[in-house]
Amino acid sequence: MKSTKMVLGIAVIALGFTSCKDEKAQQAEKTVDTYVMYVDSLGNVASEDAKANWQGIEATYQLRSGDAQAALANMKDNAEAQERLDAATAKYEALKAKYEAEMQENAQAAVAANPKQQLRNALFGEGKIGDDMSFTWVNKDNILGVYQQFVSTVETNKDAYSREDWDEIKLMYEALDSRKNTVEKEGLSGDDNRKIASLKLKFAPMYTVNRMGAKSGEMKKAKE
C-alpha cells in the first residue's frame, strides 16, 4: 500500500513538473509570437509616421527582441521558433536600413535648403550646432580644438563669404565666447587659454576687414 502511494506521489510530481515545463514552453512560444507580430505590424505603419516615431519603435523593438531571445532558452531545440525569430529579425533590419537611409536623405536635404546650417556644420562639424545654438558639448578638453577649427575654416573661406555669412559667423563666434566663459570656471588650462587668445586676435581683424569687403562688393553689384 505504501509503495502504491509512493508511486502515485512520484507520478503526480512528474506530471506537475511536465505541466510546468509545458507552461513555460507555451509562454515562450507566445513571447516569440509577440515579437514576430510586432515586426510584421511595422510594415503597416505609414512611412512618415514610422520615421517621426523611430526612437520609440526602436526602443520597443529592442525590448521585445530581448524577450524573444530569452524565451528561446525555454524552447530547447525548437528550430521552427528559431527560424521565425531569425526571419523577423532580418525583416526588421531591412526596414531599419530603409528608414534610416530615408531619414539621412531628409536631413541632408534640410541642410541643403538651409544655408545657415551648412555654415554651422562647416564651422563646428556636422550637426554640432542647430537652431538652439547650444554649445553644451564644448568643454575644457575640446574647446581649443573648436576654436582652431572655427578660425581655420573662416580663414580658408573668407573670400567666399557674403555679408550675411559674416553676420552669422559673428553670432556663432560670440556664442562660442560665451561658452568659453563657463568653461574657464571648469578648469581650462592656462596654455589652452593663451592659444585661444591668440586665435581670437587672429579672427578679429579678419572678420572686420572681410565683412567690410563683402558689404562693399554687394553695394558695387547693386549699382551695376
C-alpha positions, 0 to 999 in steps of 0.5 A: 500500500505504501509503495502504491502511494509512493508511486502515485506521489512520484507520478503526480510530481512528474506530471506537475513538473511536465505541466510546468515545463509545458507552461513555460514552453507555451509562454515562450512560444507566445513571447516569440509570437509577440515579437514576430507580430510586432515586426510584421505590424511595422510594415503597416505603419505609414512611412512618415509616421514610422520615421517621426516615431523611430526612437520609440519603435526602436526602443520597443523593438529592442525590448521585445527582441530581448524577450524573444531571445530569452524565451528561446532558452525555454524552447530547447531545440525548437528550430521552427521558433528559431527560424521565425525569430531569425526571419523577423529579425532580418525583416526588421533590419531591412526596414531599419536600413530603409528608414534610416537611409530615408531619414539621412536623405531628409536631413541632408536635404534640410541642410541643403535648403538651409544655408545657415546650417551648412555654415554651422556644420562647416564651422563646428562639424556636422550637426554640432550646432542647430537652431538652439545654438547650444554649445553644451558639448564644448568643454575644457578638453575640446574647446581649443580644438573648436576654436582652431577649427572655427578660425581655420575654416573662416580663414580658408573661406573668407573670400567666399563669404557674403555679408550675411555669412559674416553676420552669422559667423559673428553670432556663432563666434560670440556664442562660442565666447560665451561658452568659453566663459563657463568653461574657464570656471571648469578648469581650462588650462592656462596654455589652452587659454593663451592659444585661444587668445591668440586665435581670437586676435587672429579672427578679429581683424579678419572678420572686420576687414572681410565683412567690410569687403563683402558689404562693399562688393554687394553695394558695387553689384547693386549699382551695376 
